[in-house]
Amino acid sequence: MDATDKRILKRLQENARVTVSVLSQEISLSMPAISERLKKLENTGVVQQYTAILDPTLVDKHLMSFFYVSFDAPSNGDKFAEFVCTEPDVKECFYITGDYDYVLKIITKNTKSLEKLLTRIKNQEGIVKTETIVTLSTITDRPTIELE
Protein backbone atom coordinates (compact mmCIF):
# COMPACT_ATOMS: atom_id res chain seq x y z
CA MET A 1 0.00 0.00 0.00
CA ASP A 2 1.49 3.29 -1.10
CA ALA A 3 0.74 6.95 -0.35
CA THR A 4 -1.89 7.10 -3.11
CA ASP A 5 -3.76 4.12 -1.65
CA LYS A 6 -3.69 5.85 1.74
CA ARG A 7 -5.12 9.04 0.22
CA ILE A 8 -7.92 7.00 -1.35
CA LEU A 9 -8.63 5.22 1.94
CA LYS A 10 -8.63 8.48 3.90
CA ARG A 11 -11.14 9.96 1.47
CA LEU A 12 -13.33 6.84 1.61
CA GLN A 13 -13.38 7.02 5.40
CA GLU A 14 -14.59 10.61 5.15
CA ASN A 15 -17.29 9.67 2.65
CA ALA A 16 -17.68 6.12 1.33
CA ARG A 17 -20.11 7.40 -1.30
CA VAL A 18 -17.48 9.51 -3.04
CA THR A 19 -17.48 8.65 -6.74
CA VAL A 20 -14.57 7.30 -8.74
CA SER A 21 -14.82 10.46 -10.83
CA VAL A 22 -14.36 12.72 -7.80
CA LEU A 23 -11.53 10.55 -6.45
CA SER A 24 -9.88 10.73 -9.87
CA GLN A 25 -9.97 14.53 -9.82
CA GLU A 26 -8.85 14.88 -6.20
CA ILE A 27 -5.98 12.39 -6.45
CA SER A 28 -4.98 13.23 -10.03
CA LEU A 29 -5.23 9.69 -11.37
CA SER A 30 -7.37 8.36 -14.19
CA MET A 31 -10.73 6.81 -13.35
CA PRO A 32 -9.55 3.34 -14.48
CA ALA A 33 -6.47 3.65 -12.23
CA ILE A 34 -8.65 4.63 -9.25
CA SER A 35 -11.07 1.78 -9.98
CA GLU A 36 -8.20 -0.70 -10.16
CA ARG A 37 -6.77 0.49 -6.85
CA LEU A 38 -10.21 0.30 -5.19
CA LYS A 39 -10.74 -3.26 -6.42
CA LYS A 40 -7.30 -4.24 -5.13
CA LEU A 41 -8.00 -2.67 -1.71
CA GLU A 42 -11.33 -4.51 -1.56
CA ASN A 43 -9.96 -7.86 -2.78
CA THR A 44 -7.07 -7.83 -0.31
CA GLY A 45 -9.48 -7.11 2.55
CA VAL A 46 -8.14 -3.66 3.42
CA VAL A 47 -11.62 -2.31 2.67
CA GLN A 48 -13.91 -4.75 4.44
CA GLN A 49 -17.26 -3.10 3.71
CA TYR A 50 -19.04 0.14 2.99
CA THR A 51 -21.63 1.20 5.54
CA ALA A 52 -23.65 4.07 6.96
CA ILE A 53 -22.84 5.24 10.48
CA LEU A 54 -26.05 5.92 12.38
CA ASP A 55 -26.71 8.06 15.43
CA PRO A 56 -28.02 5.45 17.92
CA THR A 57 -30.29 7.89 19.72
CA LEU A 58 -32.07 8.80 16.48
CA VAL A 59 -32.91 5.12 15.88
CA ASP A 60 -34.24 4.55 19.43
CA LYS A 61 -31.05 3.08 20.94
CA HIS A 62 -30.44 5.27 23.97
CA LEU A 63 -28.25 3.10 26.20
CA MET A 64 -24.65 2.05 25.70
CA SER A 65 -22.86 -0.25 28.10
CA PHE A 66 -19.76 -2.39 28.40
CA PHE A 67 -20.15 -5.88 29.77
CA TYR A 68 -17.20 -7.88 31.08
CA VAL A 69 -17.33 -11.69 31.31
CA SER A 70 -15.09 -14.34 32.86
CA PHE A 71 -15.38 -18.09 32.31
CA ASP A 72 -14.44 -21.09 34.41
CA ALA A 73 -12.74 -22.72 31.41
CA PRO A 74 -11.48 -21.39 28.05
CA SER A 75 -13.49 -24.04 26.20
CA ASN A 76 -16.70 -22.19 27.08
CA GLY A 77 -15.48 -19.16 25.15
CA ASP A 78 -16.10 -20.74 21.74
CA LYS A 79 -19.80 -21.31 22.43
CA PHE A 80 -20.03 -17.85 23.93
CA ALA A 81 -18.48 -16.24 20.84
CA GLU A 82 -21.02 -18.00 18.63
CA PHE A 83 -23.85 -16.84 20.90
CA VAL A 84 -22.89 -13.15 21.03
CA CYS A 85 -22.65 -13.03 17.23
CA THR A 86 -26.39 -13.76 17.13
CA GLU A 87 -27.28 -10.85 19.44
CA PRO A 88 -27.93 -7.68 17.39
CA ASP A 89 -27.43 -5.28 20.31
CA VAL A 90 -23.90 -6.61 20.90
CA LYS A 91 -21.94 -4.24 18.67
CA GLU A 92 -18.44 -5.44 19.50
CA CYS A 93 -16.96 -8.35 21.40
CA PHE A 94 -13.28 -8.64 22.27
CA TYR A 95 -11.27 -11.48 23.79
CA ILE A 96 -9.05 -9.67 26.31
CA THR A 97 -6.35 -10.10 28.92
CA GLY A 98 -6.71 -9.26 32.60
CA ASP A 99 -9.40 -10.12 35.14
CA TYR A 100 -12.00 -10.87 32.46
CA ASP A 101 -12.01 -12.99 29.31
CA TYR A 102 -14.31 -10.89 27.09
CA VAL A 103 -15.65 -7.36 26.91
CA LEU A 104 -18.80 -6.54 24.94
CA LYS A 105 -19.96 -3.17 23.71
CA ILE A 106 -23.74 -3.12 23.85
CA ILE A 107 -26.03 -0.48 22.35
CA THR A 108 -29.67 -1.04 23.18
CA LYS A 109 -32.99 0.74 23.62
CA ASN A 110 -33.17 1.15 27.41
CA THR A 111 -32.47 -0.50 30.77
CA LYS A 112 -35.27 -3.03 30.26
CA SER A 113 -33.81 -4.29 26.97
CA LEU A 114 -30.33 -4.30 28.56
CA GLU A 115 -31.62 -6.39 31.46
CA LYS A 116 -33.13 -8.96 29.07
CA LEU A 117 -29.92 -9.19 27.05
CA LEU A 118 -27.73 -9.53 30.14
CA THR A 119 -29.98 -12.31 31.43
CA ARG A 120 -29.53 -14.20 28.15
CA ILE A 121 -25.78 -13.68 28.32
CA LYS A 122 -25.49 -14.69 31.98
CA ASN A 123 -27.34 -17.93 31.19
CA GLN A 124 -24.46 -19.05 28.98
CA GLU A 125 -22.50 -22.01 30.27
CA GLY A 126 -19.40 -21.46 32.37
CA ILE A 127 -19.74 -17.79 33.29
CA VAL A 128 -18.30 -17.18 36.75
CA LYS A 129 -17.98 -13.40 36.92
CA THR A 130 -19.49 -10.38 35.14
CA GLU A 131 -19.40 -6.62 35.40
CA THR A 132 -21.61 -4.10 33.63
CA ILE A 133 -20.63 -0.48 33.08
CA VAL A 134 -23.25 1.92 31.69
CA THR A 135 -21.94 4.92 29.77
CA LEU A 136 -23.18 8.37 30.66
CA SER A 137 -21.90 10.12 27.54
CA THR A 138 -19.57 9.55 24.61
CA ILE A 139 -16.54 11.81 24.50
CA THR A 140 -15.14 10.51 21.22
CA ASP A 141 -16.12 7.72 18.84
CA ARG A 142 -13.93 7.43 15.76
CA PRO A 143 -15.06 4.82 13.27
CA THR A 144 -12.02 5.62 11.11
CA ILE A 145 -8.44 4.35 11.32
CA GLU A 146 -5.61 6.87 11.17
CA LEU A 147 -3.32 6.15 8.24
CA GLU A 148 0.29 7.26 8.61
Contacts in CASP RR format, 6 or more apart in sequence:
PFRMAT RR
TARGET T0000
AUTHOR 0000-0000-0000
METHOD contacts of the structure
MODEL  1
MDATDKRILKRLQENARVTVSVLSQEISLSMPAISERLKKLENTGVVQQY
TAILDPTLVDKHLMSFFYVSFDAPSNGDKFAEFVCTEPDVKECFYITGDY
DYVLKIITKNTKSLEKLLTRIKNQEGIVKTETIVTLSTITDRPTIELE
1 41 0 8 1.000
1 46 0 8 1.000
4 27 0 8 1.000
4 29 0 8 1.000
4 37 0 8 1.000
5 37 0 8 1.000
5 41 0 8 1.000
5 46 0 8 1.000
6 147 0 8 1.000
7 27 0 8 1.000
8 23 0 8 1.000
8 27 0 8 1.000
8 34 0 8 1.000
8 37 0 8 1.000
8 38 0 8 1.000
8 41 0 8 1.000
9 41 0 8 1.000
9 46 0 8 1.000
9 47 0 8 1.000
9 147 0 8 1.000
10 147 0 8 1.000
11 18 0 8 1.000
11 23 0 8 1.000
11 26 0 8 1.000
11 27 0 8 1.000
12 18 0 8 1.000
12 47 0 8 1.000
12 50 0 8 1.000
13 143 0 8 1.000
13 144 0 8 1.000
13 145 0 8 1.000
14 144 0 8 1.000
16 50 0 8 1.000
16 51 0 8 1.000
20 31 0 8 1.000
20 34 0 8 1.000
20 35 0 8 1.000
20 38 0 8 1.000
21 31 0 8 1.000
23 29 0 8 1.000
23 34 0 8 1.000
24 30 0 8 1.000
24 31 0 8 1.000
24 33 0 8 1.000
24 34 0 8 1.000
27 34 0 8 1.000
29 37 0 8 1.000
38 47 0 8 1.000
41 47 0 8 1.000
53 143 0 8 1.000
56 62 0 8 1.000
56 64 0 8 1.000
56 107 0 8 1.000
60 109 0 8 1.000
61 89 0 8 1.000
61 107 0 8 1.000
61 108 0 8 1.000
61 109 0 8 1.000
62 109 0 8 1.000
62 110 0 8 1.000
63 106 0 8 1.000
63 107 0 8 1.000
63 108 0 8 1.000
63 109 0 8 1.000
63 110 0 8 1.000
63 111 0 8 1.000
63 113 0 8 1.000
63 114 0 8 1.000
63 134 0 8 1.000
64 105 0 8 1.000
64 106 0 8 1.000
64 107 0 8 1.000
64 108 0 8 1.000
64 134 0 8 1.000
64 135 0 8 1.000
64 138 0 8 1.000
65 105 0 8 1.000
65 106 0 8 1.000
65 108 0 8 1.000
65 114 0 8 1.000
65 132 0 8 1.000
65 133 0 8 1.000
65 134 0 8 1.000
65 135 0 8 1.000
66 103 0 8 1.000
66 104 0 8 1.000
66 105 0 8 1.000
66 106 0 8 1.000
66 132 0 8 1.000
66 133 0 8 1.000
66 135 0 8 1.000
67 103 0 8 1.000
67 104 0 8 1.000
67 106 0 8 1.000
67 118 0 8 1.000
67 121 0 8 1.000
67 130 0 8 1.000
67 131 0 8 1.000
67 132 0 8 1.000
67 133 0 8 1.000
68 99 0 8 1.000
68 100 0 8 1.000
68 102 0 8 1.000
68 103 0 8 1.000
68 104 0 8 1.000
68 129 0 8 1.000
68 130 0 8 1.000
68 131 0 8 1.000
68 132 0 8 1.000
68 133 0 8 1.000
69 80 0 8 1.000
69 100 0 8 1.000
69 101 0 8 1.000
69 102 0 8 1.000
69 103 0 8 1.000
69 104 0 8 1.000
69 121 0 8 1.000
69 127 0 8 1.000
69 129 0 8 1.000
69 130 0 8 1.000
70 99 0 8 1.000
70 100 0 8 1.000
70 101 0 8 1.000
70 127 0 8 1.000
70 128 0 8 1.000
70 129 0 8 1.000
70 130 0 8 1.000
71 77 0 8 1.000
71 80 0 8 1.000
71 101 0 8 1.000
71 126 0 8 1.000
71 127 0 8 1.000
71 128 0 8 1.000
72 126 0 8 1.000
72 127 0 8 1.000
72 128 0 8 1.000
73 126 0 8 1.000
74 101 0 8 1.000
76 124 0 8 1.000
76 125 0 8 1.000
76 126 0 8 1.000
76 127 0 8 1.000
77 101 0 8 1.000
77 102 0 8 1.000
79 124 0 8 1.000
79 125 0 8 1.000
80 102 0 8 1.000
80 124 0 8 1.000
80 127 0 8 1.000
81 93 0 8 1.000
81 95 0 8 1.000
83 121 0 8 1.000
83 124 0 8 1.000
84 90 0 8 1.000
84 93 0 8 1.000
84 102 0 8 1.000
84 104 0 8 1.000
84 121 0 8 1.000
85 93 0 8 1.000
87 117 0 8 1.000
87 120 0 8 1.000
87 121 0 8 1.000
89 106 0 8 1.000
89 107 0 8 1.000
89 108 0 8 1.000
89 113 0 8 1.000
89 117 0 8 1.000
90 104 0 8 1.000
90 105 0 8 1.000
90 106 0 8 1.000
90 117 0 8 1.000
91 105 0 8 1.000
91 106 0 8 1.000
91 107 0 8 1.000
92 104 0 8 1.000
92 105 0 8 1.000
93 102 0 8 1.000
93 103 0 8 1.000
93 104 0 8 1.000
93 105 0 8 1.000
94 102 0 8 1.000
94 103 0 8 1.000
94 104 0 8 1.000
95 101 0 8 1.000
95 102 0 8 1.000
96 102 0 8 1.000
96 103 0 8 1.000
99 129 0 8 1.000
100 129 0 8 1.000
100 131 0 8 1.000
104 121 0 8 1.000
106 114 0 8 1.000
106 117 0 8 1.000
108 114 0 8 1.000
108 117 0 8 1.000
114 132 0 8 1.000
114 134 0 8 1.000
118 130 0 8 1.000
118 132 0 8 1.000
121 127 0 8 1.000
121 130 0 8 1.000
122 130 0 8 1.000
END
